[in-house]
Amino acid sequence: MRLVDVTLVCLRRAGCDISRKDAACWRALLRGLGIDRVEDRAGRANLCPGADAGPARAVFLERAADVAPEKLEGPRGAPLRLFGLDDALLLEEWRGFLARLRELGKSRPLELAFGNSLGCATALGLTWLLDGGETLVCSFAGVGNLAPLEEVVMALHTSGARRFAGLPGLPSARALFERMAHALARALVPPAKAVIGQAIFAVESGIHVDGLRKDPALYEPFAPELVGARRRVVPGAHSGASAIRLCCEILGLPCDASQASDLLLAVRNLSRKLERSLGEDEFRFLHERVCREGWYAAVACD
Amino acid sequence: MRPLRVIDATLRDGEQAPGFAFALETKVRLARLLDEAGVYQIEAGVPISGLEERDCIRAVKKACASALVSTWNRARPRDIEAALACDADILHICMPVSQRQIRKKLALTPGAALARYRECASLAVAEGVAVTAGFEDASRAEPAFMLRLACELRELGITRIRISDTVGVLTPERTGTLVRLLGQAGMEMEFHAHNDLGMAEANSFCAAVAGASFVNTTLMGIGERAGNCGMLGFARLVERSGLFACAPDTARAARAECRAAPFLRRDENLFSGWSVE
């Protein structure tokens, strides 16, 4: 299986001005991650969605059954890149459909670039590769409406189908991506974005913090270290006593069991009142009042 | 078209994600939006959390004209008692089913876990309330254990099980296989997805195709880590497929998410100081 990254192409097409240095850095980062090919400039062979969209649509509409290779556009023998197929998962025999595409790939190298308008590109791309498809075209964070590269990579890694040694480099890739994408309206990767979001390893609820202390893998699909991230325990309305003690440990604040119980009440009430979790200063303030002055109910309830 | 019902977990799994803490008035407002959108069931909260949470659940129940209201509970007798005090329509009991969850989180043997699940299910069923069972971490559990548990629960009078991909590691193929396997127990099936690998919506759709008649969503996909199955994305898939009769449709889901958006913002900057070594 081969993964092709077209992030640079998609960003340039969207109007981002990317320096040579950044482009070189991107290529190096993604090669380090284990990506097979990183494409840069549009206009190279088979990199025109307009030219390929026709055959892709034809293949889709006819359910790949009767499209002879010679009907497809482009130079004979050159790899054919199919864009779109966003709704292939909705076909009754969608895996059969992918199998027919693989058959098509025997007579002419085929590269799949699933569209993500229905949020199924990762599922389709992963299945394509796991079932024996040769090449998948992706982009970082799914820019350009393609399968998000990081999701496909992590799904392959966790399934054991292919290991990627450079996963801890993902935060660097995210930072560079955000810099290169600054011209886009949505340049920043959402904090809850799968695999690369900065908030995906934050926990608040008592049940999850308790699980974290017993065995982090209880509520984590993969360890944060694997993707260069860190766990965070945030105090808030759903905290439990063990989370409060952990927060005190993080800040180096003393707290015995009875104080933790009072502090928990104060944290929950203030968080519910503010309708959000608490920041470090707010937590220190409550700790000061509750643990040093023995005062909490008035803060929490007035 | 086969009926497919949406169970929204915004007020429970969604709110449980760090950064969210809905006040009672906000919960009621969101519940009304969900009710108007046409969801079948609203998972309103965790009764054992405290008196305030129980007040919220009662207020949500009062605010809903047609949606059923359910509570989420651990398999512990005191959790069940707290849930019974909320007068919700459905009492959901979460039952971890993977070896990892049973041995490390509950510190039980599989046999002792089964006994506890039976005890709690019997306690709730005896009160005459509708009970559903949630197979937590089903994606990492042994099929034989789940099938055995499902059959025992069916004997107790429970008719629906929730298959939870707790850490979001299922693929569409494995989702279909799991749903078809548990379908052998002859119970109604519900699917609960997480989006850790970006496949929550695709997996939920594949679960429905494989036989699940209930699917869990949250508004804008909020939830632990990378979130849950987003209501609008899922509605769009279902509508486009033409396979199911399902509410809410795309238009109503879009309206609900649009109106709920101001309440679903969070400030992740507050998370920055809380790194665990």
Boltz contact constraints between the chains, C-beta under 6 A:
constraints:
  - contact:
      token1: [A, 89]
      token2: [B, 202]
      max_distance: 6.0
  - contact:
      token1: [A, 90]
      token2: [B, 240]
      max_distance: 6.0
  - contact:
      token1: [A, 90]
      token2: [B, 241]
      max_distance: 6.0
  - contact:
      token1: [A, 118]
      token2: [B, 237]
      max_distance: 6.0
  - contact:
      token1: [A, 119]
      token2: [B, 201]
      max_distance: 6.0
  - contact:
      token1: [A, 119]
      token2: [B, 233]
      max_distance: 6.0
  - contact:
      token1: [A, 120]
      token2: [B, 202]
      max_distance: 6.0
  - contact:
      token1: [A, 122]
      token2: [B, 198]
      max_distance: 6.0
  - contact:
      token1: [A, 122]
      token2: [B, 199]
      max_distance: 6.0
  - contact:
      token1: [A, 123]
      token2: [B, 172]
      max_distance: 6.0
  - contact:
      token1: [A, 123]
      token2: [B, 199]
      max_distance: 6.0
  - contact:
      token1: [A, 123]
      token2: [B, 202]
      max_distance: 6.0
  - contact:
      token1: [A, 126]
      token2: [B, 171]
      max_distance: 6.0
  - contact:
      token1: [A, 148]
      token2: [B, 198]
      max_distance: 6.0
  - contact:
      token1: [A, 151]
      token2: [B, 197]
      max_distance: 6.0
  - contact:
      token1: [A, 151]
      token2: [B, 198]
      max_distance: 6.0
  - contact:
      token1: [A, 154]
      token2: [B, 197]
      max_distance: 6.0
  - contact:
      token1: [A, 155]
      token2: [B, 197]
      max_distance: 6.0
  - contact:
      token1: [A, 158]
      token2: [B, 169]
      max_distance: 6.0
  - contact:
      token1: [A, 191]
      token2: [B, 268]
      max_distance: 6.0
  - contact:
      token1: [A, 192]
      token2: [B, 226]
      max_distance: 6.0
  - contact:
      token1: [A, 192]
      token2: [B, 227]
      max_distance: 6.0
  - contact:
      token1: [A, 194]
      token2: [B, 195]
      max_distance: 6.0
  - contact:
      token1: [A, 194]
      token2: [B, 196]
      max_distance: 6.0
  - contact:
      token1: [A, 194]
      token2: [B, 198]
      max_distance: 6.0
  - contact:
      token1: [A, 194]
      token2: [B, 226]
      max_distance: 6.0
  - contact:
      token1: [A, 199]
      token2: [B, 268]
      max_distance: 6.0
  - contact:
      token1: [A, 199]
      token2: [B, 271]
      max_distance: 6.0
  - contact:
      token1: [A, 200]
      token2: [B, 225]
      max_distance: 6.0
  - contact:
      token1: [A, 200]
      token2: [B, 226]
      max_distance: 6.0
  - contact:
      token1: [A, 202]
      token2: [B, 18]
      max_distance: 6.0
  - contact:
      token1: [A, 202]
      token2: [B, 271]
      max_distance: 6.0
  - contact:
      token1: [A, 204]
      token2: [B, 18]
      max_distance: 6.0
  - contact:
      token1: [A, 205]
      token2: [B, 16]
      max_distance: 6.0
  - contact:
      token1: [A, 211]
      token2: [B, 105]
      max_distance: 6.0
  - contact:
      token1: [A, 214]
      token2: [B, 104]
      max_distance: 6.0
  - contact:
      token1: [A, 214]
      token2: [B, 105]
      max_distance: 6.0
  - contact:
      token1: [A, 215]
      token2: [B, 104]
      max_distance: 6.0
  - contact:
      token1: [A, 218]
      token2: [B, 105]
      max_distance: 6.0
  - contact:
      token1: [A, 221]
      token2: [B, 167]
      max_distance: 6.0
  - contact:
      token1: [A, 221]
      token2: [B, 168]
      max_distance: 6.0
  - contact:
      token1: [A, 221]
      token2: [B, 169]
      max_distance: 6.0
  - contact:
      token1: [A, 221]
      token2: [B, 196]
      max_distance: 6.0
  - contact:
      token1: [A, 230]
      token2: [B, 275]
      max_distance: 6.0
  - contact:
      token1: [A, 231]
      token2: [B, 276]
      max_distance: 6.0
  - contact:
      token1: [A, 232]
      token2: [B, 271]
      max_distance: 6.0
  - contact:
      token1: [A, 232]
      token2: [B, 274]
      max_distance: 6.0
  - contact:
      token1: [A, 232]
      token2: [B, 275]
      max_distance: 6.0
  - contact:
      token1: [A, 233]
      token2: [B, 274]
      max_distance: 6.0
  - contact:
      token1: [A, 233]
      token2: [B, 276]
      max_distance: 6.0
  - contact:
      token1: [A, 234]
      token2: [B, 18]
      max_distance: 6.0
  - contact:
      token1: [A, 234]
      token2: [B, 271]
      max_distance: 6.0
  - contact:
      token1: [A, 234]
      token2: [B, 274]
      max_distance: 6.0
  - contact:
      token1: [A, 236]
      token2: [B, 21]
      max_distance: 6.0
  - contact:
      token1: [A, 237]
      token2: [B, 21]
      max_distance: 6.0
  - contact:
      token1: [A, 238]
      token2: [B, 16]
      max_distance: 6.0
  - contact:
      token1: [A, 271]
      token2: [B, 21]
      max_distance: 6.0
  - contact:
      token1: [A, 272]
      token2: [B, 21]
      max_distance: 6.0
  - contact:
      token1: [A, 275]
      token2: [B, 21]
      max_distance: 6.0
  - contact:
      token1: [A, 275]
      token2: [B, 23]
      max_distance: 6.0
  - contact:
      token1: [A, 276]
      token2: [B, 21]
      max_distance: 6.0
  - contact:
      token1: [A, 277]
      token2: [B, 18]
      max_distance: 6.0
  - contact:
      token1: [A, 277]
      token2: [B, 19]
      max_distance: 6.0
  - contact:
      token1: [A, 277]
      token2: [B, 270]
      max_distance: 6.0
  - contact:
      token1: [A, 279]
      token2: [B, 270]
      max_distance: 6.0
  - contact:
      token1: [A, 280]
      token2: [B, 273]
      max_distance: 6.0
